[in-house]
Amino acid sequence: DNSTGALNVPAGLTDAIEVAAGEGNSIALRKDGSVVAWGQMLDETGTAKVPVPNARGESTSGKVYYISANGSDTNGDGSESNAYATIQKGIDQAADGDTVLVLPGTYTGIGNREIDPKGKKVIVKSTKGPFETVLNLERNLGIHAKTAETLDTVFDGFTFKNGFAQSNADWNGTGIVSMQGQAVLTIKNCIFSENETKANYVTTTTAIILKRDKSDLLPI
């Protein structure tokens, strides 16, 4: 299907050293370092969406939503200049293959704790790494995945601080990062600091990261 023109290589393009294809556009890196893009899937500035690898090494060309400690979930639109305030808002707006980029800062409050990935294959990533991007959980959970998330749901580059998880459940449990049922996550380049977990029953389990199911409790 060439309905978007992604296969229509521009005439005279003979010095490309790398080529990548997105959902509706293609992009080529030339020997001199310049980039040529063609097709229809361009943003409002005429810039092509460059494919990025997901957790499984597959290429995606989804949208990017920005989160800032000075942003607004009410008035923001998710652009870098008008970012949302909470990670949850970014995930809520995202679709499979999209990326939520979190700018440096300390994040608190509803939407930045007990984050629900909602089963989406999204990458949630800080732009400056865990030392500059802190989720102060204020004695709450950090992430609660419960909708059959896969390893393509990625959290990359955060400090999870001041979290608290406790359980009274018989043969069950919870964690600062809790994966319930069939849900799994990719957690990478993250720091866990000053968190506490508490098990209030002999057959319950708590952990910093816990894959939880009544028949399968796996502290990580």
Buried (B, 14 or more C-beta within 10 A) or exposed (E): EEEBEBEEBEEEEEEBEEEBBBBBBBBBBBEEEEEBBBBEBBEEEEEBBEBBEBBEEEBBBBBBBBBBBEBBBEEBEBEEEEBBBBBBBBBBBBEEBBBBBBBBBEBBEEBBBBBBBBBBBBBBBBBEBBEBBBBBBBEBBBBBBBBEBBEBBBBBBBBBBBBBBBBEBEEBBBBBBBBBBBBBBBBEEBBBEEBEBEBEEEEBBBBBBBBBBEEEBBBE
